[in-house]
Amino acid sequence: MPKLRLVISLLAGARPTTHARCLLRYSSASASASHRRSQREPRVGTTTPVPTDTALPKSKSPFYFEAGYALFAKRPSRPFPPPFLSPPSGSFSDPLSTHHQSRDRRSGVAEVDGEMIRGVTNGDDAVLVSDNFIGANDGVGAWAEREKGHAALWSRLILHFWALEAENDGYGGTSEPDTVAYLQRAFERTKEATSQPNEWFGTTTACSALITADSSKPPRPVVYITQLGDCQVMVVRPRDRQIIFKTTEQWHWFDCPRQLGTNSPDTPEKNAVMDRIVIEEDDVVLAMSDGVVDNLWDHEVAESVVDSMNKWNNGEAEGLLRHGVEPGERTFADGMKFVATELVKAARTIAEDPFAESPFMEKAIEEGLSIEGGKLDDISVVAAQCKRRKV
C-alpha cells in the first residue's frame, strides 16, 4: 500500500486529499527504485516455517493443498523489534523472511509468546502456507512513518495467530470451521501482543482459505474463504479456464480498504466475510495481496494460472530448473510455486510500467483522479491446488 495513505486517515481522523494520495504514491515509487533494480527475481517457496519441536495437528479431511508462493517487495522488509526478534550474533539483511527453523534466539528467528511466528514477511505483506490453510495479509506501509509503527509486524502476527486458531480447532474437525471467529481471536491476540510494554502500531488487510470436506458420499472438497479489506482469494478451474469464485474488495473509500489494527473501526466480527465454496480436485486457490489485483484484471490472472500450469505440465518451465528442480523431482507444490512466480512477474511488469493500463488506474479515473500506469506495491501470491490424500 502507498506510504502514509492511512496514517492520514486513521491517525488524523480525516479523509486524505487527492493531492496527498497522488504525491505519496509517486514518492513511494521513486524511493524504492534502487531496491527494484537489485531484486529482479521473486522470492519463492513451497512451505513457510513451522516449529520443528511441535507436533502439528492433522486435518481429518481427505483433501489438502499442494501449494507454493512467490513474493516481490517494493522495499526491503524492516526487522521485527524486540522482544519479537533478537538479532543474531552475526549480521543479517532480512530477518523477517528467514526459513531457519531453530528456536535458538541467536539465529534471528521471530517469536511471540515463546513460539516461532509462522509465515513469511514480504515488505509489509505476510503469507502463510500449510496443507489445510493458506493466507495473505497486506500491512499498511504508512505506519513506517510513525513512531512505534510497524505494519509488517501486525500483518504477520495476525496471520500467525489465525493459522494457530484454525490448527487448534482441528480445521473444524467434524463440524463447520468458523474462520471469522478464528480471525477475531487472532486479532485480539495480536492487540494483546502489541500492547504495553511492547507497544507497536499498525493495520493490515487479511484473506485466507481453509480446505476441508463436506459430508456427502463420497465427500467433496470445500474451501472456507475469508476476507477483510482489499486482498483477494480467487478459485480458478484450469480445465475450463474459468474463475469459479472470487472475493469482493471492501473499502471505506478509494484506496482506503477495511483493515484491522490501530485506530481502525473494523473488526472481524463486524466486517469479515466468509464464503463456503464447493470445489473440485485440481482447482487452484489463490490468496493474493492487492499488488496483484490492482495491476492485473481477473481474466489476466486466470490466463496466467492456466498458461503457467500448461508450461509446467509440458516441461517448458525452465525457470524452475535453474532453481534446482530436476524433471524427475518435480512435485505438485513445485508446479504451484511456478504458477505463483509467473503471476508475480506479470503483476510486477504492470506495476513498474508508468504507461500501462491497470485496474488501479481505472478505479482512480472513476474517482476523478488523473493517475496512469500500474501501482507499485508489495506483490504476494500463494497458489494452492486441491489434491486428495493418498490412503
Secondary structure by P-SEA (a helix, b strand, c coil): cccccccccccccccccaaaaaaaaaaaaaaaaaaaaaccccccccccccccccbbbbbcccccccccccccccccccccccccccccccccccccccccccccccccccccccccccccccccbbbbbcccccbbbbccccccccccccaaaaaaaaaaaaaaaaaaacccccccccaaaaaaaaaaaaaaaacccbbbbbccccccccccccccccbbbbbbcccccccbbbbbbcccccccbbbbbbcccccccccccccccccccccbbbbbbbbcccbbbbbbcccccccccaaaaaaaaaaaaaaaaacccccccccccccccccaaaaaaaaaaaaaaaaaaaaaccccccaaaaaaaaaccccccccccbbbbbbbbbbbccc
